[in-house]
Amino acid sequence: MGKVTVKFYQDIRDAAGVPSVEIEIEGPTPLTFFLENLAGRFERLKPLLGSLQTERAAAIVLVNGRAPIPISSAVLVGGEEISILPMVEGG
């Protein structure tokens, strides 16, 4: 068992209603499964988190400061920090 810290940024933080949360996991957990469960806890984030595995992802997910590519390749074991940031566009 271990804890995973999730940090929300900008508009995503506003939608979540909290800047961060710690979640206990039972053992090795695929990131995709973890994010599905996170969407269940934060109903307003459900569409955003559901978009993460599509070409039109509305956010960036970092695990310990790095983007897992593909997102389905990441497995959490506890102790990780997940950052969820809005997509940035511009030039």
C-alpha positions in Angstrom: 0.0 0.0 0.0 1.1 3.5 -0.7 -0.1 7.0 -1.2 -0.3 9.0 -4.4 -0.4 12.7 -4.3 -2.5 14.4 -7.1 -2.0 18.1 -7.7 -4.5 20.1 -9.7 -3.5 23.3 -11.6 -5.4 26.4 -12.8 -8.9 25.8 -14.1 -8.7 22.1 -13.2 -8.0 23.1 -9.5 -11.1 25.3 -9.6 -13.2 22.4 -11.0 -11.8 20.0 -8.4 -12.4 22.4 -5.5 -9.1 21.6 -3.9 -5.4 22.2 -4.9 -4.4 18.6 -4.1 -5.4 15.3 -2.7 -3.7 12.2 -1.4 -5.1 8.8 -2.4 -4.2 5.4 -0.9 -3.6 2.6 -3.4 -3.6 -1.1 -2.5 -0.7 -2.1 -4.7 0.5 -1.6 -8.3 -2.2 0.3 -10.1 -2.4 1.2 -13.8 -2.5 5.0 -14.2 -5.6 4.7 -16.4 -7.5 2.8 -13.7 -6.4 5.4 -11.1 -7.6 8.3 -13.2 -11.0 6.6 -13.7 -11.4 6.3 -10.0 -10.3 9.9 -9.6 -13.0 10.9 -12.0 -15.5 9.1 -9.7 -14.3 11.3 -6.7 -14.4 14.6 -8.7 -17.5 14.5 -10.8 -16.7 17.9 -12.4 -13.4 16.4 -13.8 -15.0 13.4 -15.4 -15.1 14.8 -19.0 -11.6 16.1 -18.7 -10.1 12.9 -17.3 -12.1 10.9 -19.8 -10.5 12.8 -22.7 -6.9 11.9 -21.6 -6.5 8.8 -23.8 -7.9 10.5 -26.9 -6.4 12.8 -29.6 -8.3 15.7 -28.1 -7.0 15.4 -24.6 -8.0 18.5 -22.5 -5.2 18.2 -20.0 -1.6 17.0 -19.5 -0.8 14.4 -16.8 2.7 14.2 -15.4 3.9 11.4 -13.1 6.8 12.6 -11.0 7.3 15.5 -13.5 7.3 13.3 -16.6 4.6 12.6 -19.2 4.0 8.8 -19.6 3.7 8.0 -23.2 1.4 6.3 -23.8 -0.5 7.1 -20.7 -1.6 3.4 -20.5 2.0 2.4 -19.9 2.3 3.9 -16.5 1.8 1.8 -13.3 1.6 3.5 -9.9 3.1 1.8 -6.9 2.8 4.5 -4.3 4.9 7.6 -3.5 4.2 9.2 -6.9 3.1 12.8 -7.5 0.7 13.3 -10.3 0.2 16.7 -11.7 -2.9 17.5 -13.9 -2.5 20.7 -15.9 -4.6 22.2 -18.6 -3.4 22.1 -22.2 -1.4 25.1 -23.2 -1.6 26.5 -26.7 -0.1 29.5 -28.3 2.9 30.7 -30.1 
